[in-house]
C-alpha cells in the first residue's frame, strides 16, 4: 500500500481508518483528547475540488468516526470544523475536517467552550506547522513547543493511539 499523504506530509502511521476515498488519522497536537482529522485520499485544497462521491464518503466517514470518538472519549457532543482555504485558516492545502469530542466544562479552564474556535484559528490549530515540526524531529532538531499543555506527541504515541482507535472502529456499525 502506498504511503498516506496529508498534503506534503506522510501520515501513514497516524491513520486508523480508511475508506475508498477518505482516511482518518490522529492529531500530532490535539486540542482535546480524541481530536482527530479526516481527509480525502486525493490531495486537493478545497471542498469544491472534491467529486460528489468524495464529498459523500468524506462526510459519511466524519459521521462514523465521530460516533466512535464520542463513545471512546466519553463525549456528549462533537465539534466538526473545516477551514476551507487559506483565508479561513487552513494551514495544509489538503481538505481536512477536525473532529473533536466535547463534554460539558471541558474548556472551562481555557476560556470556555467557544475558545476552541480561537484555538483552531490560531497556532494551536495549525496542523501544517505541527507536521513540519514532526519532520524536523525526524531530522534531529526538536521543535519549539508553543504551550506546556499541548506538547507534540511522539510518532510512537500517535501510532499506539491509531492502533487503538482502529480496533475501536471495528466495533462501529
C-alpha positions as CSV (number, residue, x, y, z in Angstrom):
1,X,0.0,0.0,0.0
2,X,1.4,3.4,-0.9
3,X,2.1,5.9,1.9
4,X,-0.8,8.1,3.1
5,X,-0.2,11.8,2.4
6,X,-1.7,14.7,4.2
7,X,-0.7,17.5,1.8
8,X,3.1,17.1,1.6
9,X,3.3,15.1,4.9
10,X,3.4,11.3,5.2
11,X,1.0,10.3,8.0
12,X,0.7,6.6,7.3
13,X,1.5,5.6,10.9
14,X,-1.2,8.0,12.2
15,X,-4.0,6.6,10.2
16,X,-6.6,4.5,12.0
17,X,-9.4,4.2,9.4
18,X,-9.6,4.1,5.6
19,X,-12.4,4.0,3.1
20,X,-12.5,4.1,-0.7
21,X,-11.9,7.9,-0.7
22,X,-11.1,9.0,2.8
23,X,-8.9,8.4,5.8
24,X,-8.9,9.3,9.5
25,X,-5.8,10.0,11.5
26,X,-4.7,11.0,14.9
27,X,-3.5,14.6,15.5
28,X,0.0,15.5,16.5
29,X,-1.2,18.2,18.9
30,X,-4.8,17.5,19.8
31,X,-6.7,20.5,21.3
32,X,-8.7,18.0,23.5
33,X,-8.4,14.2,23.9
34,X,-9.8,12.5,20.8
35,X,-9.2,15.4,18.4
36,X,-8.7,13.6,15.1
37,X,-8.6,14.6,11.4
38,X,-10.4,13.2,8.4
39,X,-9.2,13.9,4.8
40,X,-9.9,12.7,1.4
41,X,-7.2,10.4,-0.1
42,X,-6.9,12.6,-3.1
43,X,-4.9,15.7,-2.1
44,X,-6.9,18.8,-3.1
45,X,-7.0,22.1,-1.3
46,X,-10.7,22.9,-1.2
47,X,-14.1,21.1,-0.7
48,X,-15.2,22.4,-4.1
49,X,-12.4,20.4,-5.7
50,X,-13.8,17.1,-4.5
51,X,-16.2,14.9,-6.6
52,X,-19.7,14.2,-5.3
53,X,-18.6,10.7,-4.4
54,X,-15.6,12.0,-2.4
55,X,-17.7,14.5,-0.5
56,X,-20.3,11.8,0.3
57,X,-17.5,9.5,1.5
58,X,-15.7,12.2,3.5
59,X,-18.8,13.2,5.5
60,X,-20.0,9.6,6.0
61,X,-16.5,8.9,7.4
62,X,-16.8,12.0,9.6
63,X,-20.1,10.6,10.9
64,X,-18.8,7.1,11.6
65,X,-15.5,8.3,13.2
66,X,-17.5,10.9,15.2
67,X,-19.7,8.2,16.7
68,X,-16.6,6.3,17.7
69,X,-14.6,9.1,19.2
70,X,-17.6,10.4,21.1
71,X,-18.1,6.9,22.6
72,X,-14.4,6.2,23.3
73,X,-13.6,9.6,24.8
74,X,-16.9,9.8,26.7
75,X,-18.1,12.9,24.9
76,X,-21.6,14.2,24.8
77,X,-21.2,16.2,21.6
78,X,-18.8,16.9,18.8
79,X,-17.1,19.9,17.2
80,X,-16.8,19.4,13.4
81,X,-14.8,22.1,11.7
82,X,-13.4,22.6,8.2
83,X,-11.1,25.5,7.3
84,X,-11.8,25.7,3.6
85,X,-9.0,27.8,2.2
86,X,-6.1,29.8,3.5
87,X,-8.2,32.9,4.4
88,X,-10.3,30.6,6.6
89,X,-7.2,29.4,8.5
90,X,-6.3,26.3,6.5
91,X,-2.6,25.6,7.2
92,X,-2.3,22.4,5.0
93,X,-3.5,22.7,1.4
94,X,-5.4,19.4,1.7
95,X,-9.1,19.3,2.7
96,X,-9.4,18.1,6.2
97,X,-12.1,18.0,8.9
98,X,-11.3,18.5,12.6
99,X,-13.4,16.2,14.7
100,X,-13.3,17.0,18.4
101,X,-15.3,15.1,21.1
102,X,-16.8,17.5,23.7
103,X,-18.2,17.3,27.2
104,X,-19.7,20.0,29.5
105,X,-16.9,22.0,31.1
106,X,-14.1,20.6,29.1
107,X,-12.8,24.1,28.1
108,X,-13.7,26.0,31.3
109,X,-10.0,26.4,32.3
110,X,-9.1,27.6,28.8
111,X,-11.7,30.4,28.3
112,X,-14.9,28.5,27.8
113,X,-16.4,26.3,25.1
114,X,-16.1,28.9,22.3
115,X,-12.3,29.3,23.0
116,X,-11.9,26.1,20.9
117,X,-12.7,28.1,17.7
118,X,-9.9,30.6,18.5
119,X,-7.6,27.7,19.1
120,X,-8.4,26.2,15.7
121,X,-7.8,29.6,14.0
122,X,-4.6,30.2,15.9
123,X,-1.3,28.4,16.5
124,X,-2.9,25.5,18.3
125,X,-4.9,24.5,15.3
126,X,-2.0,25.0,12.8
127,X,-1.6,21.3,11.8
128,X,0.8,22.3,9.0
129,X,3.3,23.7,11.4
130,X,2.8,20.8,13.7
131,X,3.6,18.3,10.9
132,X,6.6,20.3,9.8
133,X,7.9,20.2,13.4
134,X,7.5,16.4,13.4
135,X,9.6,16.3,10.3
136,X,12.3,18.4,12.0
137,X,12.3,15.9,14.9
138,X,12.9,13.1,12.5
139,X,15.9,15.0,11.1
140,X,17.3,15.5,14.6
141,X,16.2,19.0,15.7
142,X,13.5,19.5,18.3
143,X,10.6,21.9,17.6
144,X,9.6,24.9,19.7
145,X,6.7,24.0,21.9
146,X,4.1,26.7,21.9
147,X,2.5,25.7,25.2
148,X,3.1,23.2,28.0
149,X,-0.4,21.7,27.8
150,X,-0.1,20.7,24.2
151,X,3.4,19.3,23.6
152,X,3.8,17.5,20.3
153,X,3.3,13.8,20.7
154,X,5.9,11.2,19.6
155,X,5.3,9.1,16.5
156,X,5.1,6.1,18.8
157,X,2.4,7.7,20.9
158,X,0.4,8.6,17.8
159,X,0.9,5.1,16.3
160,X,-0.3,3.5,19.5
161,X,-3.4,5.7,19.6
162,X,-4.1,5.0,15.9
163,X,-3.9,1.2,16.5
164,X,-6.3,1.5,19.5
165,X,-8.7,3.6,17.5
166,X,-8.5,1.2,14.6
167,X,-9.7,-1.6,16.9
168,X,-12.5,0.7,18.2
169,X,-13.6,1.4,14.6
170,X,-14.1,-2.3,14.1
171,X,-17.0,-2.2,16.6
172,X,-18.8,0.7,14.9
173,X,-21.7,-0.2,12.7
